[in-house]
Amino acid sequence: MAKKHTRQDSKEELQRQSRKDILRARKEAEQTKQIRLAIGGVGALLVLILVIAIVNELIIAPNRSVAMVNGEDIPLRQWEDRVRYERAQRIVSLENQYEAFGGDVGIIQQFSAQTLQDLLNEEALAESVLNQMVDEWLIRQEAEARGITISEAEVDAEIGSFFNYFDGKSPTPLPDPTETVAPTPSLTPIPTAVITDVVPTNTPFPTPTLGPPASPAPTATPVSKESFDEQLGNVLTQFRDLGVKEETFREVVRMRLYLEKLADALAEENRLPTEALHASAFLLSFDTEADAQEALTMIQGGDFLTVWNTIRSAPPDPEAEFTSTASELLWQTQDAYAASLGEQAANVIFTLPPNVPSAIIEQQVDAETTRYHIVQVSGREVRDLPQAAIQNAKTQLVRSLVDAKAAASAEISELWRSRVPTQPVLDPKFLAQPTPAPSVPDAGTGADATPSSDGQ
């Protein structure tokens, strides 16, 4: 009987252990499940964070605004693309110079210091680009308000003109050259007998005769479509290699066309003149008031032309402390005279009767320098303005409009400061120390002319 009882106890013990194992296994399985769920949750959270970061970086942030112009955004993505374009343009220019100068970094550093500085000061360049884009947005808006649009065909044509490709047409003709005219014959030339007393015979007084016509500017030589496609392809390849999109390049061209068309529209609206009163004059200039007064006394005792011709013909004296000059100024506007001689001289030239010498005119060049002038007008007449002057006036009209609108219409965000592109990167070769020039041997001894460090 005792043996049978022992068997029963063993069986019950096995059953109890089996139930414990089952409970333990269930508990462990539940714990494992919870751990897996936790790990899965953390993993899903990390994936969600990564997705959000990617979406923000590629979709949300690039479409955020770095500036608002009349309620219209300048997207971050478009500004970043433009900064990369500006950097790439400068790098391409430097690479072309590197090839042209045979790899002489010293020359490039000397003549392209500002370009290098732009690339090294990323934030300053980026801010400058943003300000420029604000101006372009205003220009485009003002142009569109006047019904001006730019088609893709116009962009294509403008790009073609960069390479002298005109799609089989002739380039836009340049303005006809104007004749170079000496002062009108109101001045009486000095008689020969008088000239020989004061001037060497090989320096005659300039006579008021009609000069030769100006040489026409060179005409662009049109290129074939094949040549144009090749050149444009090379440029676009350079840009692509530097991370710049063709779309950005075309947008820059489009903005340039908006500027030109708006300038033309403003010139028409403001009836910008294409001609103005011009004057020609003979000019005497002096470094000291005493020299000017001496010349004026001579003029009052004789005539202006004799004194002018005497000073003009005198050989230069390199040891002279002060200089006196005589020059002839042909057909300039009052603004041009004001820029070179000062407002007072310009007013005199446009009010003084012809052939009458002026009094002494002071021009304050800077805080330490004063020049003294005596002028005699040889003629005044209305003439066509130079194309450069007309274009400058158009530019001023656009600048005035943009400045007036920008203060009230543009808001710039600080977002751009944390997103300044630094690509493409400037090649370190442009920052290398220039190779020093080779020392020149002494001609007498054949030794190196460069002194040694010990001075011997």
C-alpha positions in Angstrom: 0.0 0.0 0.0 2.8 2.4 0.8 4.4 1.9 -2.6 1.1 2.7 -4.4 0.9 6.0 -2.4 4.3 7.0 -3.5 3.4 6.6 -7.2 0.4 8.8 -6.7 2.4 11.5 -5.1 4.9 11.5 -7.9 2.2 11.8 -10.4 0.7 14.8 -8.6 4.1 16.4 -8.4 4.6 16.1 -12.1 1.3 17.6 -12.7 2.1 20.6 -10.4 5.4 21.1 -12.2 3.8 20.9 -15.6 1.3 23.6 -14.6 4.1 25.9 -13.3 6.0 25.4 -16.6 2.9 26.3 -18.6 2.3 29.4 -16.4 5.9 30.4 -16.7 5.9 29.9 -20.4 2.7 31.9 -20.8 4.3 34.7 -18.6 7.5 34.7 -20.6 5.5 34.7 -23.9 3.5 37.7 -22.6 6.6 39.6 -21.6 8.2 38.8 -25.0 5.1 40.1 -26.7 5.2 43.3 -24.7 8.9 43.8 -25.5 8.3 43.2 -29.2 5.4 45.6 -29.1 7.5 48.3 -27.4 10.4 47.8 -29.8 7.9 47.9 -32.7 6.4 51.1 -31.3 9.8 52.7 -30.9 10.7 51.6 -34.4 7.5 53.0 -35.8 8.0 56.2 -34.0 11.5 56.5 -35.4 10.3 55.8 -38.8 7.5 58.4 -38.4 10.1 60.9 -37.2 12.3 60.1 -40.2 9.4 60.4 -42.6 8.3 63.7 -41.1 11.9 65.0 -41.3 12.1 63.9 -45.0 8.8 65.4 -45.8 9.7 68.6 -44.0 13.1 68.8 -45.8 12.0 67.9 -49.3 8.4 69.2 -49.4 7.4 71.6 -46.5 10.6 73.6 -45.9 11.5 74.2 -49.5 8.0 75.7 -50.1 8.2 78.0 -47.0 8.7 81.7 -47.7 12.0 83.5 -47.3 10.3 86.8 -48.4 6.8 88.1 -49.3 6.4 90.7 -52.0 2.9 92.2 -52.3 1.4 89.0 -50.8 3.4 86.7 -53.2 5.9 84.4 -51.6 9.5 83.8 -52.7 9.9 80.1 -51.9 13.0 78.9 -50.1 13.6 76.3 -52.8 13.7 78.9 -55.5 16.1 81.2 -53.5 18.4 78.2 -52.7 18.5 77.4 -56.4 19.3 81.0 -57.3 22.1 81.2 -54.7 23.7 78.0 -56.2 23.4 79.5 -59.6 25.2 82.7 -58.5 27.9 80.6 -56.9 28.3 78.4 -60.0 28.5 81.4 -62.3 31.4 82.8 -60.3 33.1 79.4 -60.1 32.8 78.9 -63.9 34.3 82.4 -64.4 37.2 81.5 -62.2 37.8 78.2 -63.9 37.9 80.0 -67.3 40.4 82.5 -66.0 42.5 79.7 -64.5 42.7 78.1 -68.0 43.3 81.4 -69.7 46.1 82.5 -67.4 47.8 79.1 -67.4 47.0 78.3 -63.8 48.5 81.5 -62.4 46.5 81.8 -59.2 48.2 85.1 -58.3 46.7 86.9 -61.3 43.3 85.5 -60.6 43.5 86.6 -56.9 44.5 90.1 -58.0 41.9 90.7 -60.6 39.0 88.6 -59.2 39.3 89.4 -55.5 35.7 90.4 -55.2 34.5 87.1 -56.9 36.6 85.1 -54.5 35.3 87.2 -51.5 31.7 86.5 -52.7 32.3 82.8 -52.7 34.0 82.8 -49.3 31.4 85.0 -47.6 28.4 82.7 -48.2 25.9 84.6 -46.0 26.6 88.0 -47.6 26.2 86.5 -51.1 23.0 84.8 -50.1 21.6 88.0 -48.6 22.5 89.9 -51.7 20.8 87.3 -53.9 17.6 87.5 -51.7 17.5 91.3 -52.0 18.0 91.0 -55.8 15.1 88.5 -56.0 12.8 90.9 -54.1 13.6 93.6 -56.7 12.9 91.1 -59.5 9.6 90.1 -58.0 8.6 93.8 -57.8 9.8 94.4 -61.4 7.8 91.4 -62.7 4.7 92.4 -60.8 4.9 96.0 -62.1 5.5 94.7 -65.6 2.5 92.3 -65.5 0.4 95.1 -64.1 1.1 96.9 -67.4 0.2 93.8 -69.5 3.8 92.8 -70.1 4.5 89.1 -70.3 7.6 87.1 -71.3 7.0 84.0 -73.4 9.3 80.9 -73.6 10.1 81.8 -77.2 11.4 85.2 -76.0 13.6 83.5 -73.4 14.9 81.2 -76.1 15.7 84.1 -78.4 17.4 86.0 -75.6 19.6 83.0 -74.8 20.4 82.7 -78.5 21.6 86.3 -78.6 24.1 85.6 -75.8 25.9 83.3 -78.3 25.2 85.4 -81.4 22.5 82.9 -82.6 19.5 84.6 -84.2 17.7 81.7 -85.7 18.7 82.7 -89.3 17.8 86.3 -88.8 20.0 89.3 -88.7 21.0 90.7 -85.3 19.3 93.9 -84.0 21.1 96.7 -85.8 23.1 99.1 -83.6 22.4 102.8 -83.6 24.0 104.7 -86.5 27.3 106.3 -85.4 27.3 110.0 -85.0 29.9 112.3 -86.4 32.5 113.7 -84.1 32.2 117.5 -84.4 34.6 120.1 -83.3 33.3 123.3 -81.8 31.1 125.4 -84.1 32.9 128.1 -86.1 31.8 130.9 -83.7 35.4 130.9 -82.3 37.9 132.9 -84.3 41.1 130.9 -84.7 44.3 132.6 -83.6 46.2 134.1 -86.5 49.3 132.2 -87.5 51.6 135.2 -86.8 50.4 135.3 -83.2 50.7 131.5 -82.8 54.4 131.5 -83.8 55.2 134.0 -81.1 53.9 131.7 -78.3 53.6 128.2 -79.7 55.9 125.9 -81.5 54.9 125.7 -85.2 54.3 121.9 -85.0 51.4 122.5 -82.5 48.7 124.3 -84.4 45.6 125.6 -82.7 42.7 123.2 -83.2 40.4 124.5 -85.9 36.7 124.1 -85.8 36.4 121.7 -88.7 34.2 118.7 -89.1 35.9 115.6 -87.8 35.8 112.1 -89.2 32.7 110.0 -88.6 33.0 107.7 -85.6 33.9 104.1 -86.3 30.9 101.9 -86.2 30.7 99.3 -83.4 31.5 95.8 -84.5 28.5 93.8 -85.6 27.9 90.5 -84.0 28.7 87.6 -86.4 25.8 85.2 -86.3 26.6 81.5 -85.6 25.0 78.4 -86.9 22.4 76.4 -85.0 24.9 73.6 -84.6 27.4 75.9 -83.1 24.8 77.5 -80.8 23.6 74.1 -79.6 27.1 73.0 -78.9 28.0 76.2 -76.9 24.7 76.2 -75.0 25.1 72.5 -74.3 28.6 73.1 -72.8 27.3 75.9 -70.6 24.3 73.8 -69.3 26.6 70.8 -68.7 28.9 73.0 -66.6 25.9 74.2 -64.6 24.5 70.7 -64.1 27.9 69.4 -62.9 27.8 72.2 -60.3 24.3 71.3 -59.2 22.4 74.1 -61.1 19.2 73.5 -62.9 18.5 74.7 -66.4 15.2 76.1 -65.1 17.1 78.5 -62.8 19.2 79.7 -65.7 16.1 80.4 -67.8 14.4 82.2 -64.9 17.4 84.5 -64.6 17.0 85.3 -68.3 13.3 85.8 -68.0 13.8 88.4 -65.2 16.3 90.2 -67.3 13.7 90.6 -70.0 11.1 91.8 -67.6 13.6 94.5 -66.5 14.2 95.6 -70.1 10.5 95.8 -71.0 9.5 97.6 -67.8 12.3 100.1 -68.4 11.0 100.8 -71.9 7.4 101.1 -70.5 8.5 103.6 -67.8 10.5 105.6 -70.4 7.3 105.9 -72.4 5.1 106.7 -69.4 7.5 109.4 -68.3 8.2 110.7 -71.8 11.9 110.2 -71.2 13.7 112.6 -73.6 16.0 111.2 -76.2 17.7 114.5 -76.9 19.0 117.4 -74.8 20.9 120.6 -75.0 24.7 120.0 -75.4 27.6 122.4 -75.2 31.2 122.5 -76.3 33.7 124.5 -74.4 37.4 125.3 -74.0 38.6 124.7 -70.4 41.5 125.9 -68.4 42.1 124.2 -65.1 44.6 125.1 -62.3 45.7 123.7 -59.0 46.0 127.0 -57.3 43.9 130.2 -57.3 47.1 132.2 -57.9 47.8 130.4 -61.2 44.1 130.9 -62.2 44.2 134.6 -61.4 47.4 135.0 -63.4 45.8 133.4 -66.4 42.7 135.5 -66.0 44.8 138.6 -66.0 46.5 137.5 -69.2 43.1 136.8 -70.8 41.8 140.2 -69.8 44.9 141.8 -71.3 44.7 139.8 -74.5 42.3 137.0 -75.4 41.2 133.6 -74.1 42.4 131.6 -77.1 46.0 132.8 -76.9 46.3 131.8 -73.3 44.5 128.5 -73.8 46.9 127.7 -76.7 49.9 128.7 -74.7 49.1 126.4 -71.8 48.1 123.6 -74.1 51.3 123.8 -76.0 53.7 124.2 -73.1 55.8 121.0 -72.5 55.0 119.2 -69.2 57.3 120.1 -66.3 57.7 117.0 -64.1 59.3 119.1 -61.3 56.5 121.6 -61.1 54.5 121.5 -57.9 51.3 122.6 -59.5 49.9 121.9 -62.9 47.8 123.9 -65.3 45.9 122.2 -68.1 44.0 123.3 -71.2 41.5 120.9 -72.8 38.6 120.9 -75.2 35.3 119.4 -74.2 32.9 118.5 -77.0 29.2 118.3 -76.9 28.3 117.3 -73.4 25.1 117.6 -71.5 24.8 119.7 -68.4 24.6 116.6 -66.2 27.9 115.4 -67.7 29.6 118.7 -67.0 28.3 118.7 -63.5 29.7 115.2 -62.9 33.2 116.1 -64.1 33.5 119.8 -63.2 30.8 120.4 -60.6 27.4 122.1 -60.6 28.8 125.6 -60.6 30.9 125.1 -63.7 28.0 123.3 -65.5 25.7 126.2 -64.8 28.2 128.7 -66.2 28.7 126.6 -69.3 25.0 126.6 -70.0 24.3 130.2 -69.3 27.5 132.0 -70.4 27.3 133.6 -73.9 29.6 131.9 -76.5 33.1 133.3 -77.0 33.1 135.1 -73.6 35.6 133.9 -71.0 34.2 133.1 -67.6 35.4 134.3 -64.2 37.3 131.8 -62.0 35.1 128.9 -61.0 36.0 126.9 -57.9 35.4 123.1 -57.8 35.7 121.4 -54.4 37.0 118.0 -55.5 37.3 116.7 -51.9 38.0 117.9 -48.4 41.6 118.7 -49.2 41.5 119.5 -53.0 40.2 122.5 -54.8 40.5 123.1 -58.6 40.0 126.4 -60.4 38.5 126.6 -63.9 38.1 129.2 -66.6 35.9 128.3 -69.5 34.8 129.7 -72.8 31.8 128.2 -74.5 32.2 127.5 -78.2 28.7 126.4 -79.0 25.4 125.0 -77.7 22.8 123.0 -79.6 20.2 120.3 -79.0 21.6 116.9 -79.9 20.6 113.2 -79.5 21.5 111.7 -76.2 24.0 108.8 -76.3 22.4 105.4 -75.9 24.3 104.9 -72.7 22.8 108.0 -71.2 19.3 107.0 -72.3 19.8 103.5 -70.8 21.1 105.0 -67.6 18.0 107.2 -67.3 15.8 104.2 -67.9 17.6 102.3 -65.2 17.1 105.2 -62.8 13.4 105.1 -63.5 13.2 101.4 -62.6 15.4 101.9 -59.5 13.2 104.7 -58.2 10.0 102.7 -58.7 11.4 99.6 -57.0 12.8 101.6 -54.1 9.5 103.2 -53.6 7.6 99.9 -53.7 10.0 97.8 -51.7 9.7 99.7 -48.4 5.9 99.1 -48.3 5.5 95.9 -50.2 8.3 93.5 -49.2 8.8 91.5 -46.0 11.9 89.3 -45.6 11.9 86.4 -43.2 14.9 85.3 -41.1 14.4 81.7 -42.2 17.1 82.0 -44.9 19.9 82.6 -42.4 19.8 78.9 -41.3 19.5 77.6 -44.9 22.4 79.4 -46.7 23.7 77.1 -49.5 27.4 76.6 -49.6 27.4 74.5 -52.8 29.0 74.5 -55.2 32.3 74.8 -53.2 35.2 76.9 -54.4 38.2 74.8 -55.4 41.0 75.3 -52.8 43.5 75.8 -55.6 42.2 79.4 -55.9 43.2 80.1 -52.3 46.7 78.7 -52.6 49.6 81.0 -51.9 50.8 82.4 -55.3 54.2 81.1 -56.6 56.8 83.7 -55.9 58.5 85.3 -58.8 62.0 83.9 -59.6 64.8 86.0 -58.3 66.8 88.0 -60.8 70.5 87.3 -61.0 72.8 90.4 -60.5 74.0 91.5 -64.0 77.5 92.3 -62.8 78.4 89.3 -60.7 75.9 86.7 -61.9 74.9 86.2 -58.3 71.3 86.1 -57.0 70.2 89.8 -56.6 67.9 88.8 -53.7 69.6 89.6 -50.4 70.3 86.7 -48.1 68.7 86.5 -44.7 71.9 87.7 -42.9 72.1 90.7 -45.2 75.4 89.6 -46.8 
